[in-house]
Amino acid sequence: MNFIENIKEGLRSIKANMLRSVLTSLIVAIGITSLVGILTAIDGIEYSVNESLSSLGANSFDIYSKNNRNSAQEGVKQKVYSPLLLNEAQRFIDQYQVQSIVSLSASLTIVAEVKHGSEKTNPKVNVMGANQEYIPLKGLTIEQGRNFSPFEIQNGAHVAVIGDELAKTLYGNSKDISNTVVSFKGMQFKVIGKMKEKGSLSENNFDNMMIIPIIVANQLASGAGLKYRLNIAVQDAAQMDFAMGEATAVMRKIRRDQIGNDNSFEIEKSESLAQEMESITNGLRFGGFGVGFITLLGASIALMNIMLVSVTERTREVGVRKALGATPLRIRQQFVIEAIVVCVLGGIGGVLLGILIGNLISKAIGIDAFVVPWFWMLMGMVVCVLVGLISGYYPAHKASKLDPIESLRFE
């Protein structure tokens, strides 16, 4: 018997014992489904997070106030650094010469109550002060209306861009909300735009956010002092180190940091956020692979048991084949290939179910992207072949060692 004949014989054996073969394939399919399903869901989550943080990729960095630690360590009092001021941030934007987009933002409050007519929100709205670059740099899309104009930012116009969830709370199912008025802290703002839904996995809760010009936010802070944050996106990623060096030099000049002293501000690559998320998803993948491996281990044991039963049932058949000249190698090949065929059939079903279930899980947690994990599909099929090979080898080896005369006498 050659290789092709062994495959045909394996399929005939599966057809002759259809119920047992289907149940065995289902065991393997469940293991592959758990493996591919979990990893598909994780890929979907990672895709959504990377899309949400696309503006914070490897070509951007942040500048913000240095955290002050008032506690003394080893008897040395920690130096207290003054916070980054609005005029310092604005001077940086004016003086920074590297080709880039610079966003300036500061959170005014995360417990705001916003009103429109007789409708009002719960006190959980995030009010953010920003310039006109904040919305595009964060990867946000204006669904209705428009973004801020430079004139509105520079002159502190009372205008606002609101998130999708906030719009639904204040306007219900009303489609056109542009040029309406909302109020916050007794001050009225004309709504000039509404952002497209971003989802719960975004960096901030953009859907329940109201963005106003940074100068207005500074005025509403009433001298409390906001934590200003500059986000710089460099057009040429190859100039990242140069851009950070230039930004450090410009900010040190503005802050009047003495030569030899530490920076009085923090400068950080946004890439670290992506790296942190990658480490989290890698941990999830490891856990998902572990769950799938345990399930497949159970499937392989069940398959080995069924193949041992099959060898016992077909002892006379093995004796006939040996009497007709089949070598132990061919007998081993026959049973190993049969085990692999069962696993591959189960694996195909498991991969399809895994993709479906993984994307359903992603959909259930608010991720719209449909992910087809080609790598994990290939890995699933490779694992199926390995499971069939490992589970089928011992029964095949046992069959190849059977004595042909004793086998022919077997009842």
Phi, psi and omega in degrees: 000130176269183186298315181297318179296324177296319178296316179298319179295322177298317178294322177295321178295321178295318180295323180291331179238062190299311184299313180296320181294319180296316180296320178295317178297324178296323178299314179293319182299321179297317179297315180292323178299315179296320181292304183291322181298311180296316182290329175294316179298319179295319177298322178296317178297316181296320178299315181295317181294318179296325177292319180294326181257023183299330179284348180250043183278203186287351182252027177219158177210163184243150170233130182205174183295145177280136179290131178268134177248114185279344183285147178270137179242126179054037175079003181252122180285132181290143180288139179262125181257139178288146181290159177291127184263161182298316182293329176293317179296319179293323176295323178298315180300320181289326188264343184284120190259350181291141179299110185194172172246128184243120177257138176239128182211161175200136178279121179280313178196155176245008181233043182276152172246118184249140184238149171215109184062235178270355181267142175213156183268168167290157181284066180218018180277137178269115178258122185241132171267137184202168172263184187289345181273348186297313185296309178293326182291333177273004178074024180271151182240132176278114181275323177229147177076221187209174176274174175295150172264156177303325180297316180296323179291313184293327184258003176064047179292149179273074179233161183211149170244130186244159179276170186295315181295319178296321179296319179294323180294318185273329187244356182065229181264014179298131186276322184252112182243000182296143177067017170272177185236135171238160180233147180210127183055037179076003181249137181266142179231134175277127180281116182255351181195156175233134181274149176291149181303132183256327180103162187283347182268009179287164184303313173241169176279076184297331183293334179248041185239146170240124181254130180232163178303144186298325179294320179294319178299320178296322178293319182289341179291344176054044176079004182290336180086117180262157177267095184282144182224126175260129175241119185248120177255115182275135183291323180253110183298335180292341181264016186302309182297318178297316181297319179292322178296316178296318180297320178297316181296317181295315182290323177297322178295315180295320182276353179060045176284131182287149177300133180094342178273157177293160175298141177269017181213167177257139173230126190217135174292131175291347178303330182297331177294317179295321179294320178295318178295323179296320179295324178294313181293327175296321176296319177296320178298318180299316178296318178296320178295323178296317178297314179297322180296317180297318179296318179291329177297316176298320179295320181293323178294317178297319179296319179298319179297317180293323178293325176296319176297318180298319178298316180297317181294331186252028180300316179297322178299319178297319178299318179297315181298318179293322179295332179272002174110005179293132179277160176305326179297316181294322179296316178299315180302318183301311184284325177295315180295322177300317179296320180294319179299316178300316181294318181295319177299316176294324181295321179298314177296320180295321179296314180297315178294322180297317178297316181296310182293319179300317179287329175294320177297316179299318180296321183295332180260016171092020180253120186273341184293136175263118187255131172246102186277084184302320181297314182288333173297313179296317179297322179299317180290323177297318178298322178300314179298318180295318178298316179297320180294314182291315183288329184271346187292313183297311176300322179293320178296320178296318179295321183292339181268357182294141176283127185299322181292314178295325180294320180292335179276350187293133178261000000 
